[in-house]
């Protein structure tokens, strides 16, 4: 992909030679005009590339991206005074690429028309506008209580195997549903950092099985790849997403996960003799993630009004959100979705903690109807948690407390959601209405899941069947659910209760 730079007769070229090499790191002499982030190519094969990473008085530290085992001492190196760049564009949709933008999905080679530098300056304040347009995740608990706006950076944080990737995948699946049903233009980029190849293959297979891969790009730097590729992968994915943003479209990027990204950066830095700081991480590890996540933005209408929304993922150890890397990323992002292990093992899925999760954009990224129906949802759940903790020490409850406890338990059951089954915004608001209207009090606690399945199946028939669309009309721009929709909810509930009596 760097063929345009490979003519070593250009006046801009600078030739150095390798002094020392090993572990994907090479020390090179003779590159007097090199800058950090620029491309170098190892001669004579011209297929081995690297990036200038650190500068000393007489040596240049370079991280090598590929085939570093073929490098020998005194190998010639060409420096072109060009930043490392990757291909971008619509041709990448539905493809799996590595951190350099090369296809790795055993399909035909990529034909690209644009390349962009992986390291660019984030948009300034004047170039941005207020985040107020919702990015629907399809997850009821998030869209109702911790809404995400287009251009926002919302952290997904929790212990290993708590469902962090599942939330990200559900959000990607929901963007396809939006494109298919409502003609929205959200493109998804999933960046896999340090994962097993089998896990990436499984994710791609899941997206294809749900017919959601046509508007998705997967950037994979797996555990078998070098630390240099794992370091570069998030910036590559961000550059691809920025192309859609700058074209006036909307894109979503998932970094899964930045904990492994920080480890890869630490590994490279220590090999290049950078002094370690707190917990053996280099002192500029905060800048590593801040300059990446700050590139997510909702651009001003004068700049076509596109957006890039980021969902970084961080893995914690035993729920410790005060660790060095988690604390760094929390301070950079606009909120976090914290997954609680106690909820997970209690089979409350998704296991989203009400107390530790927050969205600093808040209701500004919600539709008026969702804002009206869900304005007390988080407060009621928090109140229920307090009552539940209090009543665990008391076996005898008065009727009022018992009723509050049962209402909270029903609400918890209502917001439970199966993985890989996102709900549209219309379906979410109608489902929440069953609780806010108190109609759900007629359903027994152990029948909530059965009722929810029955209710959603009926709702899907109405929403997605053209002949029945007039039965239920949900206008998300209004603050109140229509009388027609309210009547439909009541009739569906009565129908369910009658079926249980029979």
Residue pairs with C-beta under 8 A, 6 or more apart in sequence:
1 86
1 87
1 100
1 101
1 102
1 112
1 115
2 39
2 41
2 49
5 39
5 41
5 78
5 80
5 82
6 41
6 46
6 78
8 15
8 43
8 78
10 80
12 80
12 81
13 78
13 79
13 80
14 30
14 31
14 32
14 33
14 34
14 78
14 79
14 80
14 81
15 30
15 43
15 76
15 77
15 78
15 79
16 28
16 29
16 30
16 31
16 60
16 76
16 77
16 79
17 28
17 29
17 30
17 74
17 75
17 76
17 77
18 26
18 27
18 28
18 42
18 71
18 72
18 73
18 74
18 75
18 77
19 27
19 28
19 29
19 59
19 73
20 26
20 27
20 73
21 27
21 64
21 68
21 71
21 72
21 73
21 75
23 271
24 63
24 64
24 68
24 226
24 227
24 228
24 268
24 271
25 61
25 62
25 63
25 64
25 268
25 271
25 272
26 50
26 61
26 62
26 64
26 68
26 71
26 77
27 59
27 60
27 61
27 62
28 40
28 59
28 60
28 61
28 62
28 77
29 58
29 59
29 60
30 77
31 40
31 52
31 60
31 77
31 79
33 79
33 81
34 40
34 52
34 55
34 60
34 79
34 81
35 52
35 81
36 52
36 53
36 54
36 55
37 51
37 52
37 83
37 84
37 117
37 118
37 119
38 51
38 52
38 79
38 80
38 81
38 82
38 83
38 84
39 49
39 50
39 51
39 52
39 79
39 80
39 82
39 83
39 84
39 85
40 49
40 50
40 51
40 52
40 62
40 77
40 78
40 79
40 80
41 48
41 49
41 50
41 77
41 78
41 80
42 48
42 49
42 50
42 64
42 71
42 75
42 76
42 77
42 78
43 75
43 76
43 77
43 78
44 76
45 67
45 70
47 66
47 67
48 64
48 65
48 66
48 67
48 68
48 70
48 71
49 64
49 65
49 66
49 84
49 100
50 62
50 63
50 64
50 65
50 228
51 62
51 63
51 65
51 84
51 228
51 232
52 60
52 61
52 62
52 79
53 61
53 62
53 63
53 268
53 272
54 60
54 61
54 272
54 274
55 61
61 272
61 273
62 77
63 227
63 228
63 231
63 268
63 272
64 71
64 226
64 228
65 99
65 100
65 226
65 228
65 229
65 232
66 100
66 226
66 229
68 226
83 117
83 118
83 119
84 117
84 118
84 119
84 232
85 115
85 116
85 117
85 118
86 100
86 101
86 115
86 116
86 118
86 236
86 239
86 240
87 101
87 110
87 112
87 114
87 115
88 101
88 112
88 114
88 115
88 116
88 239
88 240
88 242
88 243
89 112
89 113
89 114
89 243
91 110
91 111
91 112
91 113
92 101
92 110
92 112
92 217
92 240
93 187
93 214
93 215
93 216
93 217
94 213
94 214
94 215
94 216
94 217
95 103
95 105
95 107
95 110
95 217
95 218
96 103
96 104
96 105
96 200
96 204
96 218
96 220
97 103
97 104
97 105
97 110
97 217
97 218
97 219
97 220
97 236
98 104
98 219
98 220
98 221
98 225
98 229
98 233
99 219
99 221
99 225
99 229
99 230
99 232
99 233
99 236
100 229
100 232
100 236
101 110
101 112
101 115
101 236
102 110
103 109
103 110
104 220
105 204
114 243
116 239
116 242
116 243
117 239
118 232
118 235
118 236
118 238
118 239
119 235
119 291
120 239
120 242
120 295
122 291
122 294
122 295
122 297
123 295
123 297
123 299
126 300
127 297
127 299
127 300
127 303
128 151
128 297
128 298
128 299
128 300
129 298
129 299
129 300
129 301
129 305
130 298
130 364
131 149
131 150
131 151
131 152
131 298
131 334
131 361
131 364
131 365
132 149
132 364
132 365
133 149
133 150
133 151
133 298
133 307
133 365
134 143
134 147
134 148
134 149
134 150
134 365
134 366
134 367
134 370
134 425
135 148
135 149
135 150
135 152
135 171
135 186
135 250
135 252
135 309
135 365
136 143
136 174
136 178
136 424
136 425
137 143
137 148
137 167
137 170
137 171
137 174
137 422
138 170
138 171
138 173
138 174
138 177
138 422
138 423
138 424
139 167
139 170
139 171
139 174
139 350
139 417
139 422
139 423
140 414
140 415
140 417
140 423
140 428
140 431
140 432
141 350
141 352
141 415
141 417
142 148
142 167
142 337
142 350
142 352
143 366
143 370
143 425
143 428
144 370
144 373
144 374
144 377
144 415
144 428
144 432
145 354
145 357
145 374
145 377
145 378
145 381
146 154
146 335
146 337
146 352
146 357
146 358
146 359
147 359
147 361
147 362
147 363
147 365
147 366
147 370
148 154
148 309
148 311
148 359
148 361
148 365
149 298
149 309
149 361
149 364
149 365
150 186
150 250
150 298
150 307
150 309
150 365
151 296
151 297
151 298
151 299
151 307
151 308
151 309
152 296
152 309
152 310
152 334
152 335
152 359
152 361
152 365
153 293
153 296
153 309
153 310
153 311
153 312
153 332
153 333
153 334
154 309
154 310
154 311
154 333
154 334
154 335
154 336
154 337
154 359
155 311
155 312
155 313
155 314
155 329
155 330
155 333
155 335
155 336
155 337
156 164
156 167
156 168
156 311
156 312
156 313
156 314
156 336
156 337
156 339
157 164
157 313
157 314
157 315
157 316
157 321
157 326
157 329
157 330
157 336
157 337
157 338
157 339
158 164
158 315
158 316
158 319
158 338
158 339
158 340
158 341
158 351
159 315
159 316
159 317
159 318
159 319
159 339
159 341
160 315
162 339
162 340
162 341
162 344
162 351
163 339
163 344
163 349
163 350
163 351
163 419
164 256
164 257
164 313
164 315
164 339
165 203
165 256
165 313
166 350
166 419
166 420
167 311
167 337
167 339
167 350
168 190
168 254
168 256
168 311
168 313
169 190
169 203
169 206
169 207
169 419
169 420
170 419
170 420
170 421
170 422
171 188
171 252
171 254
171 311
171 422
172 188
172 190
172 207
172 212
172 216
172 252
172 254
173 207
173 210
173 212
173 420
173 422
174 422
174 424
175 184
175 186
175 187
175 188
175 212
175 215
175 252
176 188
176 210
176 211
176 212
176 214
176 215
176 216
177 212
177 422
177 424
178 184
178 186
179 185
179 186
179 215
181 424
181 464
184 250
185 249
185 250
186 215
186 249
186 250
186 251
186 252
187 215
187 216
187 217
187 241
187 244
187 249
187 250
187 251
187 252
188 215
188 216
188 217
188 251
188 252
188 253
188 254
189 216
189 217
189 218
189 219
189 237
189 240
189 241
189 251
189 252
189 253
189 254
190 203
190 216
190 217
190 218
190 219
190 237
190 253
190 254
190 256
191 218
191 219
191 221
191 233
191 234
191 236
191 237
191 253
191 254
191 255
191 256
192 199
192 200
192 203
192 218
192 219
192 220
192 221
192 222
192 233
192 256
193 221
193 230
193 233
193 234
193 255
193 256
193 257
193 258
193 260
193 261
193 264
194 221
194 222
194 223
194 230
194 257
194 260
194 261
194 263
194 264
195 220
195 222
195 223
195 256
195 260
196 222
196 223
197 220
197 222
197 223
197 224
200 218
200 220
200 222
203 218
204 213
204 218
206 420
207 213
207 216
210 420
217 237
217 240
219 233
219 236
219 237
219 240
220 233
221 229
221 230
221 232
221 233
227 264
227 267
227 268
228 264
228 268
230 260
230 261
230 264
231 261
231 264
231 265
231 268
233 261
234 255
234 258
234 261
234 292
235 292
237 253
237 255
238 253
238 292
238 295
238 296
238 308
238 310
241 251
241 252
241 253
241 308
242 251
242 295
242 308
244 250
244 251
244 306
244 308
245 251
245 297
245 299
245 306
245 307
245 308
246 299
246 303
246 304
246 306
247 304
247 306
248 304
248 305
248 306
249 306
250 306
250 307
250 309
251 306
251 307
251 308
251 309
252 308
252 309
252 311
253 296
253 308
253 309
253 310
253 311
254 311
254 312
254 313
255 261
255 292
255 310
255 311
255 312
255 313
256 313
257 312
257 313
257 314
257 315
258 289
258 312
258 313
258 314
258 325
258 329
259 313
259 314
259 315
259 325
260 315
261 288
261 289
262 281
262 285
262 288
262 289
262 325
265 281
265 282
265 285
265 288
266 276
266 280
266 281
266 282
266 285
269 276
269 282
270 276
270 280
270 282
274 282
275 282
275 283
276 282
277 283
277 285
278 324
279 323
279 324
281 324
281 325
285 325
285 328
286 328
286 332
289 312
289 328
289 329
289 332
290 332
293 310
293 312
293 329
293 332
293 333
294 332
295 308
296 308
296 309
296 310
297 307
297 308
298 305
298 306
298 307
299 305
299 306
299 307
310 333
312 329
312 333
314 325
314 326
314 329
316 323
316 326
317 323
319 340
319 341
320 326
321 327
321 330
321 338
321 356
330 336
334 359
334 360
334 361
335 357
335 358
335 359
335 360
335 361
336 356
336 357
336 358
337 352
337 357
338 352
338 353
338 356
338 357
339 350
339 351
339 352
339 353
340 351
340 352
340 353
340 356
341 351
343 351
343 352
343 353
344 351
348 412
348 416
349 416
349 417
349 418
349 419
350 417
354 378
354 381
354 382
354 385
355 382
355 385
359 365
363 371
363 375
366 374
367 425
367 429
367 476
367 477
368 476
368 477
368 478
368 479
369 429
369 474
369 475
369 476
369 477
369 478
369 479
369 480
369 481
370 425
370 428
370 429
370 432
370 476
371 479
372 479
372 480
373 429
373 432
373 433
373 436
373 481
374 432
376 436
377 411
377 432
380 407
380 408
380 411
381 408
381 411
381 412
383 404
383 408
384 404
384 405
384 407
384 408
384 409
384 411
384 412
385 408
387 401
387 404
387 405
387 408
388 405
388 408
391 397
391 401
391 405
397 405
406 445
407 441
409 445
410 435
410 440
410 441
410 443
410 445
410 448
411 435
413 445
413 448
413 449
413 452
414 431
414 434
414 435
414 440
414 448
414 452
416 449
417 423
423 431
423 456
424 463
425 476
426 463
426 474
426 476
427 456
427 459
427 460
427 463
429 474
429 476
429 481
430 459
430 472
430 474
430 481
430 485
430 488
430 489
431 452
431 455
431 456
431 459
433 481
433 485
433 486
433 489
434 440
434 455
434 489
434 493
437 486
437 489
439 489
439 490
439 493
440 448
440 451
440 493
442 493
442 497
443 451
443 493
443 496
443 497
447 500
451 493
451 496
454 492
454 496
454 499
455 492
455 493
455 496
458 492
458 495
459 472
459 492
461 468
462 468
462 469
462 471
462 472
462 488
463 469
463 472
471 484
471 488
472 484
472 485
472 488
473 482
473 484
473 485
474 481
474 482
474 485
475 482
